[in-house]
Amino acid sequence: MIAKALTNWFFYALLGLFIIFLYGPMFGIILLSFQGPEGGLTFPMNGMSLHWIGDLFKEQRVGDFQGSFLRSLSLGLLVSVLTTVFSYAAGLAFRRGFPGATFLFYLTVTSLIVPSILVSLGIGLTFSRLGLETHWMTSALGAHLTWTLPFGLLIMFAIFNRFDPSYEEAARDLGASFFQVQRMVVIPMIAPSLIGIALFGFTLSFDEFARTLLSGGVKNTLPLEIFGMTTTVTTPTLYALGTVTTVVSFTVILVSLAVIAVLNRRSAASKSHGSEAAA
C-alpha cells in the first residue's frame, strides 16, 4: 500500500511539473500584460492596470498590431472554411472510390512529412518564377491549406468509417436527391465533426509561422509580426498582444463547443421524438 501511494504521489508530482512547464510561461505572460503604466518586461510587477492592453488599440511606433491581427484572423477564417468544404467533398469522393485515389491520398499526406519551411520556400520560389507577387491571401493561403487539408481529410475518414449508410439509403428510397441527402441527412448528423474540422483548421492557420515566413508577402501575419517585434518592442505591449490573442482563441473554442452542444441536444431530441412516434 505504501509503495502504491508513493507511486501515485510521484505520478501526481510529475503531472504537476508537466502542467507548470506547459502552461507556466503562458500564465506568466498574461500576468505581465497587466503591468502598471511604469511596468517593464519582467517581474516584479509595478502595479496592475489595463494600460498596455488599451495601448494595443492606439497607433504604434513599432509594429502593426491591428493589421497583422486582422490578417491572421481573416486568413484563419478562410482556411477554416476551405478546409471544411474540401475535406467534406474529398471524404465523399473517397467513400465512392475513383481511379488514383490511393496515390492522391498518399500525395496529400506527404505534405505533413515535408518540413514546413521547405513548403514555404517552394511556394515562394514558384510564385517568383511565375512573376507573381507573394501575398498572405494567395500564396500563404495555399501554404496553410497544405497543412490543414491532410488533417481534415484524415478526420473525415474517421467520421465516414463510423457513419451508417442506411440513413442515406432510407432517404434515397423516399425520393431524396443526392444534394437533399447531403443537406438534410448527412450534414446535420456530422455537423459537430465538421465544426471540429473548422476549429482545427483555424487554430493551425492562426498561429502558423514557418509556412507563412517565405510565402506571406510584405505584410506580416500576427506570428511573423510578433517574431519581428521581439527585438524592437521593450514594453509589455507585446505581452498584452499575447493575452488578447489567447482570449480570442479560447473564445473561438468555447463558441464552437457551445454550438456542438446545441447540435447534440437537437440531435438527441429529434431521436427521442422519432422513437416516441415509432412507438
Buried (B, 14 or more C-beta within 10 A) or exposed (E): EEEEEEEEEEEEEEEEEEEEEEEEEEEEBBBBBBBBEEBBEEEEBEEEBEBBBEBBEEEBEBBBBEBBBEBBBEBBBBBBEBBBBBBBEBBBEBEEEEEEEEEBBEEBBEBEEEEBEEBBBBBBEBBEEEEEEBBBEBBBBBBBBBBBBBBBBBBBBEBBEEBEEEEBEEBBEEEBEEEEBBEEBBEBBBBBBBBBBBBBBBBBBBBBBBBBBBBBBEBBBBBBBBEBBEEEBEBBBBBBBBBBBBEBBEEBEEEBBEBBEEBEEEBEEEEEEEEEEEE
